[in-house]
Amino acid sequence: MKGPESKFIKVRCKDCENEQVLFNKASTVVSCHICGGKLAVPHGGKAIIKGEVLEVIE
């Protein structure tokens, strides 16, 4: 049986190095809680991740 393709991921902000968990299919812009930088931008399904992906949470 095939599992879901959508996942939660832990991303590190490029600007302030804050680590944050977000959805890889985000439908809105995801901003860093600390500095306000963009971590993910929606792009017709999967979001474009702007930070460094540290971990995929199963």
Secondary structure, DSSP 8 states (H G I E B T S, - for coil): ----S--EEEEE-TTT--EEEEETT-SS-EE-TTT--EEEE--SSS-EE-SEEEEEE-
